């Protein structure tokens, strides 16, 4: 059966897809504009905002790992999901009704990063509902496509809204509405613990044992390699506005259009991915995808002033699809019986990716310019892809 058929026939999978769409609305309303709000509206200094990002990253990783391990230990996934969603909603409410430096720090440094753990929990629930290998990549890809679709829709919405001179702080309204919708969805439709027709086995591991499992060499090396691979996506988001502005004198509207087109191509590619995934190993597909994606990263500084750059949105959409959809299933198979911990691996992967992006950006700008940054970042990603292919060379 197709992923659409599997999802439409299962109420829990339908809930997960709807929840992922709302997560996309929330993320698109929050993350792209937090730097502008923090610096230009609240008046935070740039060094202080950098510290806020460090706090947010540390909080997000800690919350995701703890929620994943606790969910596997006790099976109380519904309660964990409610706490995460309520945390995000509280952060939005603080910035809506009491905008200040303290509210900004609480919202973007602590509450919203805690809420980001819902991402991994939704994938963990999907694994529990449909543990069979057959059709799982299609389900996860379709669910992830719902987030990309929401991101694209909100990007278009806010582009027109800002042209109508709506204040940038209005993003907290749509963020709060998405958070409220997500909280309601989980309250009403998330399966109650112990009242399902599928088994959510307890891991039986304490925290020390769970962390030792994550730090096992066969897991840790793959985590590092996937972090290197996905750093190419972080590098793209870091340099695109700078490259478009300095190399091609393109404004924010062109940046929004480019990012929107990339997200738009990802949606059909994510839906079609299962037809291809059944014929290849995940590590092979991830390697092919990152090779395509690296072509787009290199093209950014080289073709930014050329009309040809718009053709690279298709290359980025096709290549980025495997990096978006396949790592979660990869971790789930790597950590059999630990769906919550597998979901938390995405947060650890992002932390590694962010560190590598910072290294590529700092070293590239010190040596040369944005072209140098792109070449360093692409080299890191391709080395990660080769490494993953090598360690999985004997895996079926």
N, C-alpha and C positions, 0 to 999 in steps of 0.2 A: 504493500500500500504506500501511497505517497505521504510525505510529511504532513501535507494539508489534511489528508483523510485521517491520519492518526491523531492529529491535534483536534480536529473537529469532533471526533468521536469520544474524546476523553475530557471531561469537565475540568480536571486539574491542569491538564496541558493547555486548555483554553485560557484558564486563569493565569497561567505562567506567561503566555504570549501577551495577554492584556496588561499584565503587570510590567513586563519588559517594555512595552510601548510607553507606559506611564513613566518608567525609569528614564527612557529616552527623552520624554518631554521635560522631566525634572533636570536632567543633565544639560540639555540644550538651553535651558532657561538660566542655568546657574554658572557653569564653568567658563564659557567663552567671555563672560563679562565681569568676572570677579576682580580681575586686575584693574580694569577701568573704574569700577565702583570703589575699590579699596583706595586707589591712588588719587583719582580725580574728584570723587564725591565725598568720601570719608576723610581724605587728607593723609592717608598713611604714606610714609616715606618708602622709597623703593627698597632700601635695605630691610626695613621692617616687613614689607610685603614678602620679601624673599624668606625671611624667618617664618612668616605665616605659612608659606608653602611647605617648608620643612616640617613644621608642626602638623600640618594637614596630612602629609605623606606618612609620618610616623604614626599618627592616629589611625589612618585608614588601614595600614598594614596590620597594626596591633588588633584593631577591631575585627578585621576579616579573618585573621588567623584564629583568634579566640573564639569567634562565633562558629567557625568551621569545626574546630576541635570540640567545643562544647556540644554542638549539634550532633556530632558523631558519637560523643560520649553518652549523652542523655536522650537524644531523639526529640528534644523540645524545640523543633525548628520553627514552629508557628510563633512561639513566644519570642524567639530571637528575631524573627522577621518583623514582628510588631514593634519591638524595641528599636530596631534599626530605622523603620519607617517613621515612627513617632519622633525619633531624634532629628531626622531630616526636616520634618514638618515644624518642629519647635525652632530649628535654626531659621527657617523662612519667616516664621512669625516674629522672631526677634528683630530681624532686619526690616520687616514691614512696619511694625508698630513702635520699635525703639531703636531706630538707626543710630549707631554710635560706633566708636572704635572697639569698645568692649563687646558689643553685639556682633560686630564683624569677626572678631577673633573667635568668639564662641561659635558662631555660625559656620564660618569657612575653615576654622582651624580644628574644631572638635566635633560639633553636632552633625554637619553634613558628611564629613569623612567617616564617622561611625555609621551613618545611614548607608554609605556606599557598600557596606558588607552585604546588603540585600542582593546585589548582583550575583555573587557566588552562591548565595542560598537558593536563588531561583534555579540555577543550573543544577544544584544538588538535588532539589526536589524533582526536576525533570528526569534525572538519572534514576531516582527511586521509582518514579511512576512508570518509566519505560527502561528497565535494565537491559533489555535485549540489544545485542549489537546491531541487528538488522533494523534499519530505519533511524538509529539514534543520531547519526551525523546530520540527517535531514531535519530531524526535530530541532536539534540545537542550532542548526543554521537558520531555520525559519524563525525560531524564537529570537535569535540575534538580529535577524533582518527587521523585526518589529522595532527594535531600538534604533537602527539606522534610519528607518522610515520616519520615526518620530523626530529624530534629530534633523532630518532634511526638512520636514514640514515646519518645525519651529524656527529653523534658520530662515526660511522664506518668510514666515510670519513676522519675525522681528526685524527683518530687512525693511519691509513695508511700514511696520510700526514706527521704527526710528526715523524713517523718511517723513512720517507725519508728526514728528517732533514730540513723540511720547518719551517721557523721562526714562533713562536707562534703569532706574530702580524699579520700574514696573515689572522687570523680569521676576521679581520675588512674588508677584501676584500669580503668574502662571506656575512658578515653582511650588508655591503653597497649594494651589489647586491640584497639581499633579500629586503632591505628597498626600493631600487629603483623600484623593481618589484611590491612591495606592493603599493607604491605611484601611479604607473602607473595604476594598477588594480583599485584602488579607483577612480582615475580621470576618467577612461573610463567607468567603470561598476557600481559604487555605484549609486543607484537611486537618482536622484535630488530631493531635498526637494519640496514637494507639487505636484510632477509629478508621482505619483504611483497609482496603483489600490487598495491599502490598506490604511487605515486611520492611521495616526500618530497623535493621539490626544495630545494636549498640556496639561500639568499637571495643569496649573493655580496656582501653588504654588511658592511663593518667597523662597529665600534661607532659611530664618528662619523657614518657614513652612516645607520645604523639610527636613531640618536637624532634626526638631522635629519628623517628621514621621519616620526617621531612628532610633531615640532614644526612640521611643515608646517601652514600656516594652515587648510586644509580639514579636517585631522585634529584640530588643537588646538581649534578652535572647537566642534566636535562633542563632544570630550572634556569641555570646560568645561560645555557645555549639559547633557550627560547626568549630569555630576557634580551640577549644580544640581537636576536632576529627581530623582535618587536620594537627595538629601539629605533628602527628606521621610521616607524610611524610617529614616534615622539619627536624625532628630528624634523620630519616634515611639518608638523604643527608648530615647531619652534621657529623655523626659518622662513616659512612661506610669506608671512606679512612683511618681514624685513627684506626679503629678496624682491618681492613685487614692488615695494616702495622705492628701494635704492637702485635696483638694476633695471627696472622698467617703468618707474613712475606710475605704477598702478595703485589705485586707492583701495580703501576698505571694501567698497562694493565689488571690485574684482576678486578680492580675497574671499569674500563671502560666496561669490558665484563659483569660484574654483572649488572650495571646500564642499559646497552644496552639490556640485556635479559629481565629485568623487563619492560622496555619500549616496547619491542617487544611483550610480552604477553598482554600488555594493549590494543594493537590495535585490535585484534580479540575480546577481552572481551568487549571493548567499542561498537563494532558493534553488538555483540550478546545481550548486556544488555537490549535493548527494549523488547525482547521476554520474559525476566524475569520480567522487571519493571511493566508490565501491571497487574501482579498478586499480587503485594505487595505495601504497602505504602513506600514512599521514605525514611522516617525515619527508617523504618524496614530494608530496603536494605542497607542504609548507616551504620546502626549498625552491620549488618552481615559482611559487607565489612571491616569495621575497626577492627572487631574481628579477621578476617583472617590476615589482614595487621599487627596487633600487634604480631601475631605469628612469622611473618618474622622479625620484629624489635627485638624481644627477641632472636631470633635465631642468629642474627648477631654476638654478642659477644660470644655466647655459642658454635656455630658450625663453626666459621670462618675458623678454621684450618681443618675442615672435608670436604670431597667431598660432603656430604649431603647438604652443604650450597647452592649448585647450584640448588637443588630442590626447595629451598625457593623462587627462582625467579618467579616460577609459582604462588605460594601462594601470593606473593607481587603483581603480575600483576592482579590476579583475585580480590584480596581484595581492591587494590587501585583504581580499575575502578569506584566504586560507589563514592569515594571521588572526583574523577576527573570530572565526568559527571553530578551527580545529584544535587549538591548544587546550580548551576545556575538556574535550573528549579525550585528548591525549593524557591529561592529568588524571582523569577518572579511570582510565585503564591502567595507568601507572600505579595509582593508589586504590586498588580494588577494595570495595567495601567501605571506603572513606569519602563519600561524595561531598561532605561539608569541607573537609580538609583540602580536597581537590579543588573546590571552588575558591578557597583561600589562597591557593597557589597563584591565582591570577594577580592578587594584590602584591605578592612577593615578586612576581615576574615584572610588574610595573615599576616596583622600586629599583630593581636591577636595571631595567630599561632607562629610567630617569637618570640614574648615575652615569650610565654610558652616554646618554645624550648630552649631559653636562660636560663630560670629558671631551666628546667630539666637538662641541661648540667652543669650549675654552681653548683647546689645543688648535683647532682649525682657525679661529680668529686671531690667535697669537702668531701663527705661522704665515697665514695668508688672508683669505677672505671667505665668503660663503661657499664658493666653489670648493675650497679646501675642506671646509666643514662637511660638505656633502660627500666628498670622496672618503674622508675618514669614517663618517657614519655608515656609508655603504660597505666599506671594507669590514667593519665590525659585524654588520648584519650578515654579509656573505660568509664570513668565517663561522658565525653561529650556525648558519644553514648547513655548511659543509660538515661541521662538527656533529650536528644532530643526525645527519644522514650517515655519518661514520659510526656513531655509537649504536644506531639502530640497523646497521647493515645486515645483521643476522636475525632480525625480528620479522616474524611473519606479518 
